[in-house]
């Protein structure tokens, strides 16, 4: 097992942080020379994945190897992977799948700091303000330790409080503890860009730059310049021997779906039903001056929320699982390339082969995407969705897609001739009959990208994908049992919470495995992937498209053959979305006089018909894959996902269903896909109001009843505070626009939310409250709203970050009518248009015509 790995440039050796046989945490030093392989004509014992001979070349250091590669004339080299991953694979490739490999627990420190910042908000790079509190939670001792510069009045349970008369002493004691305790993982909320850089820079300022290295168990701390997702330049600090893992990034990686806000308070409320400590509308510096006890409790609670979330979600366990899968560091496992590359190297070695790692893989990242069909718009009844289980992974297995199994490509074909260019460069011409004979004899799968893959031996990529896929299937079986159990329980039952928690944990784990196997597909289209291959990427997507299109043909045939009279001509295919087919069985059921549901429960007869359709679909798709793709191991399997009595389809990837059955489990719930009520731009407090209109529309199909609900929502909206309906948006390229503005004269083309953020920052200065409220910058999540005009400064909109300054509301009023139009009316209007209804503006005189009275 390993906890971390460090390379010593001076001694050119490896320090492996691990455990001894008795479970004691130890550091082991070992000599190491990075290496790679290059092809040679001489016979050697080193065989590539392509069955060519290889010569091993070792280097004195990673930088020496890098210089050699830059001067190399070929793009095709072998096992040129990161030094740390190469060493870990050498040592642990036969151990990482054993249960005992993860038996020793990691020592994780969850951390949060506070600064005394009565002026401007603290900036990590400057670290101008003193650190007055640091709290850590140790996952091994299950206890909190807090260092603070004032004495506590009352001890805090399960917390060792260390009083430090000065910041100098606080930093000294913290450094001494972290150096002695040496946690494996250091994690906090936004710790990568705040807590860790602030600590490093503040230590350098107060104790001297050399003291910063005491953070590391091996005495090395260093920065690297990176670019964030918003394009902002930032400095990231690395502490050798400790994995610095930002829990905010971990949460974004593993959680399902986007969140309106990624503030710790909002996420903790969602996941735990808990909040940060409330301290009123004052800044933290004032709180530290006036109520030190609450200030410290506020800091400890921030750490406690992280601890509680990890206890529930087990995201660090998932990260460790990914790291061990690819035998890479925990920090590297936050990305996908190192995990897939490592797993591929291991699989290749176990076959006695050495993996290619191209310096340029030939992929430009551009290739066809998934098939998404145009829906039959409007109301739909008696809907079943059939989902192709893990379509892309099973495409890889079905076609045996792997670098070493690729034989060639069809470069031209017509009724008289098929021309194939082999990977060796040779070109062969066949008659269609001879080509058919050739692919049969050679056991070649033919992808929809016209690429040929050998099926004589299973490729390393299908092996990896199949293994992960089977693990996910096993977890999903457990999950289904728990879901069924939970559906029959009441929240008051003693085991409800534990069952729900375990169900959540398994759901996250299966979702993580789903993402992992699906990233294998993305891996091949990534131009930075060591074994990326555009032919494989296109083979996956184009064949996936063909599978879904063929499912349409099969389903249409079945419904038509089993319907009668006027129902035979109705197209049952409502929609296709990447790996799913949505059909209506209304015509089939009416032909047989079978009700879809009774009293909100799917009838047994309807379920039996759905099962017959599923069986037929899978039999026919198997035949198609065998004959059309020449696959000897077809894995395409469709499962009934949901049965819905009613739905509204608006456009591609935009629909709402009322589900009565979810994967065989009875339910009554609404599924929203792609519409505004599931987007982060719509405030959470408004979503229930908008949903109430849509659900009335869907369940009643009555224009008059839906109009009544719409009017109620309008009346409720007018009484809401602006915080409830302000738009939510992330700010990007703030300085690009702000630098071109002159006071309140903004630049043309400036996005409305960026302009609103700029106005906010100007008003902080105008009202002389810039020391009380934080300025907005690129990367921030904000809320913004339209204003009534004219107003004091002639502005049309305004944003805020965490809190709307009450000083602003003295001179500005939200334009409630315009906000309602933007947030509610425009959304509902699209639904009305989708079903052929007309929506009137609220407040307008109601005109009832014959259509309104007869609408159903």
Secondary structure, DSSP 8 states (H G I E B T S, - for coil): --SEEEEETTTTEEEEEEE-TTS-EEEEEEE---EEEEE-SS--S-BBTTS-BEEEEE-SSHHHHHHHHHH-S-SEEE----HHHHHHHHHHTTTTTSGGGG-S---EEEEEEEEE-SSS---TTT--SEEEEEEEEETTTTEEEEEESS--SS--TTEEEEE-SSHHHHHHHHHHHHHHH--SEEE-TTTTTTHHHHHHHHHHHHT-GGGGGGGSTTS-EEEEEEE-TTS-EEEEEEETTBEE--HHHHHHHHSSS--S---HHHHHHHHHS-------SS-HHHHHHH-HHHHHHHHHHHHHHHHHHHHHH-HHHHHHHHHHHHT--TTGGGSSHHHHHHHHHHHHHHTT-B-EEESS-S--S------B-----EEEEEEEEEEETTHHHHHHHHHT--GGGEEEEEEEE-SS-EEEEETTS-EEEE-HHHHHHHHHHTTEEE-TTSEEEE-SS--HHHHHHHHHHHHHHHHHHHHHHHHHHHHT--TTSTTHHHHHHHHHHHHHHHHHHHHHHHHHHHHHH-TTSTT--HHHHHHHHHHHHHHHHHHHHHHHHHHHHT--GGGGGS--EEEEETTEEEEE-HHHHHHTT--SEETTEE-HHHHHHHHHHHHHHHHHHHHHHHHHS--SS----EEEEEEEEEEEEEETTEEEEEEEEETTEEEEEEEEESSGGGSTTS-HHHHHHHHHHHHHHHHH--HHHHHHHHHHHHHHHTTS-HHHH-EEEE--SHHHHHTT-BTTB--TT--HHHHHHHHHHHHHHHTT-TTTS----TT-EEEEEEB-SS-TT--SEEEESSS--TTGGGT--B-HHHHHIIIIIHHHHHHHHHHT-----TTS-----HHHHH--
